[in-house]
Amino acid sequence: MKLQILFSYLDPGTGSIIVQSIVGVVAGVGLFGRRIFINSVTKARNLFKKNKKD
């Protein structure tokens, strides 16, 4: 069985969709990670915060 080299063509529209998908995934992961980090920091601060009673 011979291996054949396949040449494929990606038009500019397909390349644009691929790039847009990658940028969207990176942005989504960044925002999700930021939200998790901020929530964790807030919970840690509340856990170690001194209660002030007047």
N, CA, C and O atoms as CSV, one atom per row, in Angstrom:
chain,resi,resn,atom,element,x,y,z
A,1,MET,N,N,0.844,-1.160,0.000
A,1,MET,CA,C,0.000,0.000,0.000
A,1,MET,C,C,0.898,1.234,0.000
A,1,MET,O,O,1.784,1.369,0.844
A,2,LYS,N,N,0.661,2.122,-0.946
A,2,LYS,CA,C,1.454,3.343,-1.048
A,2,LYS,C,C,0.816,4.469,-0.242
A,2,LYS,O,O,-0.406,4.596,-0.172
A,3,LEU,N,N,1.664,5.267,0.352
A,3,LEU,CA,C,1.184,6.468,1.020
A,3,LEU,C,C,1.162,7.603,0.016
A,3,LEU,O,O,2.144,7.840,-0.687
A,4,GLN,N,N,0.068,8.286,-0.047
A,4,GLN,CA,C,-0.043,9.403,-0.977
A,4,GLN,C,C,0.000,10.707,-0.196
A,4,GLN,O,O,-0.532,10.809,0.909
A,5,ILE,N,N,0.631,11.678,-0.782
A,5,ILE,CA,C,0.655,13.011,-0.199
A,5,ILE,C,C,-0.606,13.726,-0.652
A,5,ILE,O,O,-0.878,13.832,-1.848
A,6,LEU,N,N,-1.363,14.206,0.300
A,6,LEU,CA,C,-2.604,14.895,-0.021
A,6,LEU,C,C,-2.389,16.395,0.124
A,6,LEU,O,O,-1.875,16.859,1.142
A,7,PHE,N,N,-2.774,17.131,-0.869
A,7,PHE,CA,C,-2.717,18.581,-0.830
A,7,PHE,C,C,-4.134,19.093,-0.620
A,7,PHE,O,O,-5.042,18.759,-1.381
A,8,SER,N,N,-4.314,19.891,0.396
A,8,SER,CA,C,-5.641,20.438,0.641
A,8,SER,C,C,-5.575,21.955,0.564
A,8,SER,O,O,-4.511,22.562,0.682
A,9,TYR,N,N,-6.729,22.537,0.365
A,9,TYR,CA,C,-6.816,23.976,0.195
A,9,TYR,C,C,-7.730,24.536,1.267
A,9,TYR,O,O,-8.857,24.071,1.442
A,10,LEU,N,N,-7.243,25.531,1.981
A,10,LEU,CA,C,-8.071,26.256,2.939
A,10,LEU,C,C,-8.274,27.666,2.408
A,10,LEU,O,O,-7.317,28.421,2.239
A,11,ASP,N,N,-9.511,28.008,2.150
A,11,ASP,CA,C,-9.769,29.352,1.651
A,11,ASP,C,C,-9.672,30.359,2.802
A,11,ASP,O,O,-9.675,29.960,3.966
A,12,PRO,N,N,-9.587,31.644,2.497
A,12,PRO,CA,C,-9.435,32.660,3.544
A,12,PRO,C,C,-10.573,32.656,4.571
A,12,PRO,O,O,-10.349,32.958,5.743
A,13,GLY,N,N,-11.773,32.322,4.143
A,13,GLY,CA,C,-12.900,32.277,5.079
A,13,GLY,C,C,-12.713,31.212,6.144
A,13,GLY,O,O,-13.007,31.443,7.317
A,14,THR,N,N,-12.229,30.053,5.743
A,14,THR,CA,C,-11.985,28.971,6.695
A,14,THR,C,C,-10.856,29.338,7.654
A,14,THR,O,O,-10.950,29.083,8.854
A,15,GLY,N,N,-9.805,29.927,7.133
A,15,GLY,CA,C,-8.701,30.365,7.993
A,15,GLY,C,C,-9.152,31.401,8.998
A,15,GLY,O,O,-8.719,31.387,10.150
A,16,SER,N,N,-10.025,32.304,8.564
A,16,SER,CA,C,-10.544,33.335,9.454
A,16,SER,C,C,-11.369,32.723,10.583
A,16,SER,O,O,-11.263,33.148,11.734
A,17,ILE,N,N,-12.181,31.735,10.257
A,17,ILE,CA,C,-12.992,31.071,11.283
A,17,ILE,C,C,-12.100,30.345,12.285
A,17,ILE,O,O,-12.372,30.367,13.486
A,18,ILE,N,N,-11.049,29.708,11.807
A,18,ILE,CA,C,-10.133,28.989,12.700
A,18,ILE,C,C,-9.433,29.967,13.640
A,18,ILE,O,O,-9.344,29.714,14.842
A,19,VAL,N,N,-8.937,31.075,13.104
A,19,VAL,CA,C,-8.258,32.083,13.935
A,19,VAL,C,C,-9.232,32.681,14.939
A,19,VAL,O,O,-8.881,32.863,16.105
A,20,GLN,N,N,-10.457,32.992,14.503
A,20,GLN,CA,C,-11.459,33.571,15.390
A,20,GLN,C,C,-11.821,32.594,16.508
A,20,GLN,O,O,-12.026,33.010,17.648
A,21,SER,N,N,-11.900,31.322,16.199
A,21,SER,CA,C,-12.202,30.313,17.217
A,21,SER,C,C,-11.092,30.224,18.253
A,21,SER,O,O,-11.360,30.138,19.452
A,22,ILE,N,N,-9.859,30.245,17.797
A,22,ILE,CA,C,-8.720,30.178,18.719
A,22,ILE,C,C,-8.696,31.402,19.630
A,22,ILE,O,O,-8.486,31.271,20.836
A,23,VAL,N,N,-8.909,32.589,19.064
A,23,VAL,CA,C,-8.926,33.819,19.865
A,23,VAL,C,C,-10.072,33.775,20.875
A,23,VAL,O,O,-9.895,34.181,22.024
A,24,GLY,N,N,-11.231,33.294,20.468
A,24,GLY,CA,C,-12.375,33.193,21.370
A,24,GLY,C,C,-12.132,32.239,22.523
A,24,GLY,O,O,-12.499,32.527,23.662
A,25,VAL,N,N,-11.519,31.113,22.234
A,25,VAL,CA,C,-11.218,30.135,23.289
A,25,VAL,C,C,-10.206,30.710,24.275
A,25,VAL,O,O,-10.365,30.555,25.486
A,26,VAL,N,N,-9.176,31.366,23.772
A,26,VAL,CA,C,-8.162,31.962,24.656
A,26,VAL,C,C,-8.790,33.043,25.533
A,26,VAL,O,O,-8.506,33.107,26.729
A,27,ALA,N,N,-9.638,33.892,24.954
A,27,ALA,CA,C,-10.298,34.947,25.729
A,27,ALA,C,C,-11.239,34.350,26.773
A,27,ALA,O,O,-11.283,34.820,27.910
A,28,GLY,N,N,-11.979,33.334,26.399
A,28,GLY,CA,C,-12.899,32.695,27.335
A,28,GLY,C,C,-12.185,32.043,28.502
A,28,GLY,O,O,-12.616,32.171,29.648
A,29,VAL,N,N,-11.106,31.350,28.221
A,29,VAL,CA,C,-10.323,30.712,29.286
A,29,VAL,C,C,-9.720,31.778,30.197
A,29,VAL,O,O,-9.681,31.604,31.415
A,30,GLY,N,N,-9.251,32.877,29.614
A,30,GLY,CA,C,-8.680,33.957,30.417
A,30,GLY,C,C,-9.697,34.589,31.350
A,30,GLY,O,O,-9.404,34.827,32.522
A,31,LEU,N,N,-10.894,34.865,30.838
A,31,LEU,CA,C,-11.929,35.474,31.673
A,31,LEU,C,C,-12.420,34.511,32.750
A,31,LEU,O,O,-12.663,34.915,33.887
A,32,PHE,N,N,-12.565,33.249,32.393
A,32,PHE,CA,C,-12.985,32.251,33.375
A,32,PHE,C,C,-11.934,32.110,34.476
A,32,PHE,O,O,-12.277,32.052,35.657
A,33,GLY,N,N,-10.667,32.056,34.097
A,33,GLY,CA,C,-9.592,31.952,35.080
A,33,GLY,C,C,-9.520,33.167,35.982
A,33,GLY,O,O,-9.258,33.048,37.178
A,34,ARG,N,N,-9.753,34.334,35.407
A,34,ARG,CA,C,-9.741,35.569,36.200
A,34,ARG,C,C,-10.869,35.548,37.227
A,34,ARG,O,O,-10.673,35.934,38.379
A,35,ARG,N,N,-12.051,35.097,36.805
A,35,ARG,CA,C,-13.189,35.035,37.720
A,35,ARG,C,C,-12.919,34.069,38.868
A,35,ARG,O,O,-13.213,34.377,40.023
A,36,ILE,N,N,-12.369,32.917,38.559
A,36,ILE,CA,C,-12.052,31.933,39.596
A,36,ILE,C,C,-11.005,32.498,40.557
A,36,ILE,O,O,-11.121,32.325,41.770
A,37,PHE,N,N,-9.982,33.175,40.020
A,37,PHE,CA,C,-8.927,33.754,40.857
A,37,PHE,C,C,-9.496,34.825,41.783
A,37,PHE,O,O,-9.186,34.836,42.974
A,38,ILE,N,N,-10.325,35.725,41.251
A,38,ILE,CA,C,-10.885,36.807,42.069
A,38,ILE,C,C,-11.798,36.241,43.151
A,38,ILE,O,O,-11.769,36.703,44.292
A,39,ASN,N,N,-12.614,35.238,42.798
A,39,ASN,CA,C,-13.477,34.620,43.807
A,39,ASN,C,C,-12.659,33.941,44.898
A,39,ASN,O,O,-13.025,34.006,46.071
A,40,SER,N,N,-11.573,33.298,44.535
A,40,SER,CA,C,-10.723,32.628,45.519
A,40,SER,C,C,-10.071,33.635,46.453
A,40,SER,O,O,-10.013,33.415,47.663
A,41,VAL,N,N,-9.585,34.729,45.903
A,41,VAL,CA,C,-8.949,35.763,46.723
A,41,VAL,C,C,-9.971,36.389,47.664
A,41,VAL,O,O,-9.667,36.630,48.832
A,42,THR,N,N,-11.174,36.653,47.172
A,42,THR,CA,C,-12.218,37.244,48.006
A,42,THR,C,C,-12.599,36.305,49.149
A,42,THR,O,O,-12.758,36.750,50.286
A,43,LYS,N,N,-12.743,35.029,48.866
A,43,LYS,CA,C,-13.078,34.066,49.917
A,43,LYS,C,C,-11.953,33.949,50.936
A,43,LYS,O,O,-12.217,33.820,52.131
A,44,ALA,N,N,-10.710,33.991,50.486
A,44,ALA,CA,C,-9.577,33.922,51.408
A,44,ALA,C,C,-9.533,35.158,52.296
A,44,ALA,O,O,-9.261,35.054,53.492
A,45,ARG,N,N,-9.796,36.315,51.725
A,45,ARG,CA,C,-9.810,37.545,52.535
A,45,ARG,C,C,-10.920,37.490,53.569
A,45,ARG,O,O,-10.711,37.856,54.726
A,46,ASN,N,N,-12.100,37.034,53.162
A,46,ASN,CA,C,-13.213,36.946,54.107
A,46,ASN,C,C,-12.944,35.918,55.196
A,46,ASN,O,O,-13.401,36.086,56.326
A,47,LEU,N,N,-12.222,34.874,54.884
A,47,LEU,CA,C,-11.913,33.839,55.858
A,47,LEU,C,C,-10.970,34.363,56.937
A,47,LEU,O,O,-11.126,34.036,58.114
A,48,PHE,N,N,-10.000,35.169,56.541
A,48,PHE,CA,C,-8.997,35.657,57.480
A,48,PHE,C,C,-9.267,37.078,57.976
A,48,PHE,O,O,-8.437,37.655,58.678
A,49,LYS,N,N,-10.412,37.641,57.620
A,49,LYS,CA,C,-10.742,39.005,58.021
A,49,LYS,C,C,-11.151,39.029,59.494
A,49,LYS,O,O,-11.872,38.151,59.967
A,50,LYS,N,N,-10.682,40.039,60.199
A,50,LYS,CA,C,-11.055,40.196,61.598
A,50,LYS,C,C,-12.433,40.842,61.660
A,50,LYS,O,O,-12.733,41.776,60.916
A,51,ASN,N,N,-13.249,40.336,62.542
A,51,ASN,CA,C,-14.579,40.912,62.728
A,51,ASN,C,C,-14.481,42.106,63.662
A,51,ASN,O,O,-13.942,42.005,64.763
A,52,LYS,N,N,-15.005,43.234,63.213
A,52,LYS,CA,C,-15.007,44.440,64.038
A,52,LYS,C,C,-16.386,44.571,64.678
A,52,LYS,O,O,-17.399,44.675,63.987
A,53,LYS,N,N,-16.404,44.563,65.989
A,53,LYS,CA,C,-17.667,44.742,66.704
A,53,LYS,C,C,-17.603,46.062,67.447
A,53,LYS,O,O,-16.705,46.302,68.253
A,54,ASP,N,N,-18.580,46.913,67.155
A,54,ASP,CA,C,-18.612,48.235,67.799
A,54,ASP,C,C,-19.477,48.213,69.032
A,54,ASP,O,O,-19.622,49.235,69.703
